[in-house]
Amino acid sequence: MPIKVTCPKCGGVLHAPDDSAGKRGRCPTCQTVLTIPTQSPPPSGEHMPAHGLGQPSPVGVGGGGSGGLAQTPGGGFRPGLVETTGVAPAPGRNLPPPGVEARPAPGTYTFQEPEPRPGPSPRLPPPAAPTMPAKPRVPEPNRQTLAPPTADDEPQDRQVRGWKRVRRGLGLIRFATLFAFLAPVACAGLIAYEQYGSPLPTQPGLLPIPSVDLAQEIRIAVVAVPVLLSVLCTLLGRLSMARAPRASLARGLLQCSALATIFAIAGLVIAGFPMAVEFSEGTTPTDWMPAETQAGVFQRFGLTAGLVLSILAECWFLAAVSKIGAALHHRPTASRSGGLLILGGLLLLVASIAAVGYQEYLGTIEQWWNQYAQEHWEKVGVHQPIARVGAVVVIGFFVAVLYLRMVGAGCRATRDWFERNAPA
């Protein structure tokens, strides 16, 4: 049975197929979108008569032929049509006369699906930003909790022996630094004793050299003995540290430093050998590195080799100590040795510039000295020797303090390693 649908706008009565209940279509007369009910509305005889011309229905649905709700005898409301008697049709509309239902010819009109209205697409929420997994927090390395890297193929007992040699070598280097600083201090004390105290004895010396008296032997011994002890402790200490474990990361540098120290000492021995020969023959050397003689050539070669190799050995040693501090996770050792290496490089650069400048501008420097500084230096008078040695002592004290702090930090680093790794 077809479903009867009344257009609320034009009042036309349409018939829809049974299977179109609940769907939507357009009125063929006024193109109004209609919703097809599930059941056909009751016949017009059961409708409630209209209340009056132009008055709205009791439920507030507009009259004038528009669809609304009709009251039933039981007091309820159901969908239906309202009578449109006496209502003037709207201009421009071809409406049927009152009381006559407008039935379209069969097959003339069909329902059309409503076309979608153009409009803005629904706004979707923005996609959530991808979340990265939380990065785990890694604790900062601590030298009390981290052990130095160890070689897999190096046994533990060999590492213990190697670090013991390193600690022993650092102890010898500490004594060498103290002896090296003792030499200018002893020289300054001897000069002050001679100047402000009693003179040294001038009787014949203990050595069988007629030209050298006891006072000269004392002056030589005051400087030579601490220097020789310092050189001996330096050599033994670097030879001991050259047998460091592979885990120190500095064995190659330490071996090169020890080898350069040996050759530097040999060069200095070669430079001083002609003078030792003259002393043994009972004569006093009168010329240092004489030109055009074989002794002078040996002295110049030995002195140059000794100075160059000494500087090279010291640079290698400082670099090795810095690597030991890094291997043991001991920051003071690494930073102090690195600072000394930088300071030594700057001093070497200044000394090189000064030497070149002295050779190039010797006349200008002498003129400046005679004009501005000679007068003030002469006022020092008899205190000139003690002033020179005092300046050397001050510089030596500064260098010795830096060196001892570095060596002390290395000793503490090795002691900490033994506390963590040495067997009980």
C-alpha positions in Angstrom: 0.0 0.0 0.0 1.5 3.4 -1.0 2.4 5.8 1.8 0.6 9.2 1.6 2.9 12.2 2.2 1.7 15.8 2.4 4.1 18.6 1.5 4.1 21.2 4.3 5.0 24.0 2.0 2.7 23.6 -1.0 0.1 21.3 0.5 0.4 18.7 -2.3 -0.4 15.1 -1.4 2.1 12.6 -2.7 2.2 8.8 -2.7 5.4 7.0 -2.0 6.2 3.3 -2.4 6.0 1.0 0.6 9.8 0.3 0.7 10.6 4.0 0.9 9.5 4.4 4.5 12.0 6.5 6.6 13.8 7.8 3.5 14.0 11.4 2.2 12.9 12.9 -1.1 12.0 16.1 -2.8 8.5 17.5 -3.6 8.2 17.7 -7.4 6.2 20.9 -7.1 8.3 23.1 -4.7 11.4 21.0 -4.3 11.0 20.8 -0.6 12.9 18.0 1.1 10.4 15.6 2.7 10.8 12.7 5.1 8.6 9.8 4.3 6.8 8.5 7.4 6.7 4.8 8.2 2.8 4.7 8.1 0.4 6.5 5.9 -1.6 9.4 7.7 -5.2 8.7 8.6 -8.0 9.8 6.2 -9.1 13.4 6.1 -12.4 12.6 7.8 -10.8 12.1 11.2 -9.0 15.4 11.1 -10.0 18.1 13.5 -11.7 21.1 11.8 -9.7 24.3 11.5 -10.0 26.9 14.3 -10.3 29.8 12.0 -9.0 31.7 9.1 -5.3 32.2 9.4 -5.2 30.9 13.0 -2.5 28.4 13.9 -3.3 24.9 15.0 -3.6 24.1 18.7 -0.1 22.5 18.8 1.6 25.6 17.3 1.9 24.2 13.8 1.2 26.8 11.2 -2.0 26.7 9.1 -2.5 27.8 5.6 -2.1 24.3 4.2 1.1 23.4 6.1 1.5 20.0 7.6 0.8 19.6 11.4 -0.5 17.5 14.2 -4.3 16.7 14.4 -6.1 15.9 17.6 -7.7 12.5 17.9 -11.0 11.7 19.8 -9.0 10.1 22.5 -7.2 13.4 23.3 -3.9 12.5 21.6 -2.2 13.9 18.5 -1.1 12.1 15.4 0.2 13.3 12.1 -2.3 14.6 9.6 -3.5 17.5 7.6 -5.3 20.6 8.6 -8.2 22.0 6.6 -7.3 24.9 4.5 -10.8 26.3 3.8 -10.8 30.1 3.4 -7.0 30.4 3.2 -5.9 32.4 0.2 -3.2 30.6 -1.8 0.2 32.2 -1.9 0.8 34.1 -5.1 2.7 32.2 -7.8 1.5 28.8 -6.6 -0.9 26.6 -8.5 -2.7 25.0 -5.5 -5.7 22.7 -5.8 -9.1 24.0 -4.6 -10.1 23.5 -1.0 -11.2 20.0 -0.1 -9.6 18.4 -3.1 -6.5 16.3 -2.7 -3.7 16.9 -5.1 -2.8 13.6 -6.6 0.0 13.4 -9.1 -0.5 11.2 -12.1 0.9 7.8 -11.7 4.4 7.6 -12.9 4.6 11.4 -13.4 6.4 12.3 -10.2 9.1 10.4 -8.3 11.0 11.1 -5.2 14.6 12.3 -5.6 17.3 11.9 -3.1 18.4 15.3 -1.6 21.7 16.5 -3.0 24.3 17.2 -0.4 24.7 20.8 0.5 28.1 22.3 -0.2 29.8 23.5 2.9 33.0 23.4 4.9 34.1 19.9 5.8 34.1 19.1 9.5 37.2 20.2 11.2 39.2 17.3 12.5 41.5 17.6 15.5 45.2 18.0 14.5 47.2 14.8 14.8 49.0 14.3 18.0 52.7 15.0 17.9 54.8 11.8 18.0 56.2 11.2 21.5 59.8 10.2 21.8 60.6 7.6 24.4 62.3 9.1 27.5 66.0 9.0 27.4 67.5 7.0 30.2 69.7 9.1 32.5 73.3 8.0 32.6 75.2 8.8 35.8 78.3 10.9 35.5 81.5 8.9 35.6 83.2 8.9 39.0 86.8 7.9 39.6 85.7 6.2 42.8 83.3 3.9 41.0 84.8 3.3 37.6 87.9 1.2 37.0 90.3 2.1 34.3 90.2 0.2 31.0 92.1 -3.0 31.1 93.6 -5.1 28.3 91.9 -8.5 27.9 95.1 -10.4 27.3 97.0 -8.8 30.3 96.7 -10.7 33.5 95.7 -9.0 36.7 99.1 -9.7 38.5 101.0 -8.1 35.6 98.9 -5.0 35.8 99.5 -4.8 39.5 103.3 -5.0 38.9 103.1 -2.4 36.1 101.2 0.1 38.2 103.7 -0.5 41.1 106.5 0.5 38.7 104.6 3.6 37.7 104.1 4.6 41.3 107.7 4.0 42.1 108.9 5.9 39.1 106.7 8.9 40.1 108.2 8.8 43.5 111.7 9.0 42.0 110.6 11.9 39.7 109.4 13.7 42.9 112.9 13.4 44.5 114.5 14.5 41.2 112.4 17.7 41.2 113.4 18.4 44.8 117.1 17.9 44.0 116.8 20.1 40.9 115.3 22.9 43.0 117.9 22.4 45.7 120.7 23.3 43.4 119.9 27.1 42.9 118.8 27.3 46.5 122.2 25.9 47.7 124.0 28.2 45.3 122.1 31.3 46.6 122.9 30.2 50.2 126.6 29.8 49.4 126.8 33.3 47.7 125.0 34.9 50.7 127.4 33.1 53.1 130.4 34.4 51.2 129.0 37.9 50.9 127.5 38.5 54.4 129.5 35.9 56.4 133.1 34.6 56.4 134.9 33.7 53.1 135.4 30.1 52.1 138.8 28.5 52.9 141.4 28.8 50.2 143.5 25.8 51.2 144.3 23.0 48.7 141.4 20.9 47.7 140.7 17.3 48.3 141.0 16.4 44.6 144.5 15.9 43.1 144.1 19.0 40.9 146.6 21.7 41.9 144.7 24.5 40.2 141.5 23.9 42.1 141.4 24.9 45.8 138.9 23.9 48.5 136.7 26.9 47.9 136.2 26.1 44.2 135.5 22.5 45.1 132.8 23.5 47.5 131.2 25.8 44.9 131.3 23.0 42.3 129.9 20.4 44.8 127.1 22.7 46.0 125.7 22.8 42.4 126.9 19.6 40.9 125.8 17.2 43.6 122.1 18.1 43.6 122.1 18.2 39.8 123.7 14.8 39.5 121.3 13.4 42.0 118.4 14.9 40.1 119.6 13.5 36.8 120.0 10.0 38.3 116.6 10.0 39.9 115.0 11.3 36.7 116.7 8.5 34.7 115.7 5.7 37.1 112.2 7.0 37.5 111.5 7.2 33.7 113.1 3.7 33.2 110.8 2.4 35.9 107.7 4.0 34.4 108.7 2.7 30.9 107.5 -0.7 32.1 103.9 0.5 32.7 101.0 -1.8 31.9 99.2 -1.6 28.6 96.1 -0.4 30.3 97.9 2.9 31.1 97.8 3.9 27.3 101.2 5.5 27.7 103.8 2.7 27.5 105.1 3.8 24.2 105.5 7.5 25.2 107.2 6.5 28.4 109.7 4.2 26.6 110.5 7.0 24.1 110.9 9.5 27.0 113.3 7.1 28.8 115.3 6.5 25.7 115.6 10.2 24.9 116.7 10.9 28.5 119.5 8.3 28.1 120.7 10.0 24.9 120.4 13.5 26.3 122.6 12.5 29.3 125.1 10.9 26.8 125.2 14.2 24.8 125.9 16.3 28.0 128.6 13.9 29.0 130.2 14.3 25.5 130.0 18.1 25.9 131.7 18.0 29.3 134.3 15.3 28.5 137.0 17.6 27.2 136.8 19.7 30.3 137.0 16.6 32.6 140.1 15.6 30.7 141.7 19.0 31.3 140.8 18.8 35.0 142.3 15.4 35.3 145.6 16.6 33.7 145.8 19.3 36.4 145.0 22.3 34.2 142.1 24.7 34.3 140.0 24.9 31.1 140.4 28.4 29.6 138.2 28.1 26.6 134.6 26.7 26.3 133.8 25.1 23.0 136.9 26.5 21.1 136.4 26.9 17.4 138.3 25.0 14.8 139.3 22.3 17.3 138.1 18.7 17.6 137.2 19.2 21.3 135.1 22.2 20.4 133.2 20.2 17.7 132.4 17.5 20.3 131.3 20.0 22.8 128.9 21.8 20.5 127.5 18.5 19.2 127.0 17.0 22.6 125.5 20.2 24.1 123.0 20.6 21.2 122.0 17.0 21.3 121.6 17.0 25.1 119.4 20.2 25.1 117.2 19.0 22.2 116.7 15.5 23.5 116.1 16.8 27.0 113.2 19.0 25.8 111.8 16.2 23.7 112.0 13.7 26.6 110.2 16.1 28.9 107.4 16.7 26.4 106.9 13.0 25.9 106.9 12.4 29.7 104.3 15.1 30.3 102.1 13.7 27.5 102.4 10.2 29.0 101.4 11.4 32.4 98.4 13.1 30.9 97.4 9.8 29.2 97.9 7.9 32.5 95.5 10.3 34.2 92.9 9.7 31.5 93.3 6.0 31.8 92.8 6.1 35.5 89.9 8.5 35.3 91.8 11.0 37.4 91.1 14.5 36.2 93.8 16.4 38.3 96.6 14.3 36.8 95.5 14.8 33.2 94.8 18.5 33.6 98.0 19.4 35.5 100.2 17.6 33.1 98.5 19.1 30.1 98.8 22.6 31.7 102.6 22.0 32.2 102.9 20.9 28.6 101.3 24.1 27.4 103.4 26.2 29.7 106.6 24.6 28.5 105.6 25.2 24.9 105.0 28.9 25.5 108.3 29.2 27.4 110.1 27.5 24.5 108.5 29.8 22.0 109.5 32.9 24.0 113.0 31.7 24.4 113.3 31.0 20.6 112.0 34.5 19.8 114.3 36.0 22.3 117.4 34.2 20.9 116.5 35.1 17.3 115.9 38.7 18.3 119.2 38.9 20.2 121.1 37.7 17.2 119.3 40.1 14.9 119.2 43.2 17.1 122.3 42.8 19.2 123.5 46.3 18.7 120.1 47.8 19.5 119.7 45.7 22.6 123.1 46.8 23.9 122.4 50.4 23.2 119.0 50.2 25.0 120.7 48.4 28.0 123.5 51.0 28.3 121.0 53.9 28.0 118.2 52.7 30.4 119.1 49.7 32.5 122.9 49.9 33.1 122.7 52.7 35.5 120.1 51.0 37.7 121.9 47.7 37.6 125.2 49.3 38.8 123.3 50.6 41.8 122.9 47.0 43.0 126.6 46.8 43.3 127.9 43.9 45.3 124.4 42.4 45.5 124.3 41.5 41.8 125.3 37.8 42.2 122.7 37.2 44.8 120.1 39.1 42.7 120.8 36.8 39.7 120.6 33.6 41.7 117.5 34.9 43.6 115.7 35.4 40.2 116.6 31.8 39.3 115.3 30.5 42.7 112.0 32.3 42.3 111.4 30.9 38.8 112.6 27.4 39.9 110.2 27.5 42.9 107.3 28.3 40.6 108.2 25.4 38.2 108.9 23.0 41.0 105.5 23.6 42.7 103.7 22.9 39.4 105.7 19.8 38.8 105.3 18.4 42.3 101.5 19.0 42.1 101.4 17.0 38.9 103.5 14.2 40.3 101.5 14.1 43.5 98.3 13.8 41.6 99.7 10.9 39.6 100.7 9.1 42.9 97.2 9.6 44.3 95.7 8.2 41.1 97.8 5.0 41.3 97.0 4.7 45.0 93.3 4.9 44.2 93.7 2.2 41.5 95.3 -0.1 44.0 92.5 0.5 46.5 89.9 -0.6 43.9 91.7 -3.4 42.0 94.7 -4.8 43.9 94.0 -8.2 45.5 93.8 -8.3 49.3 
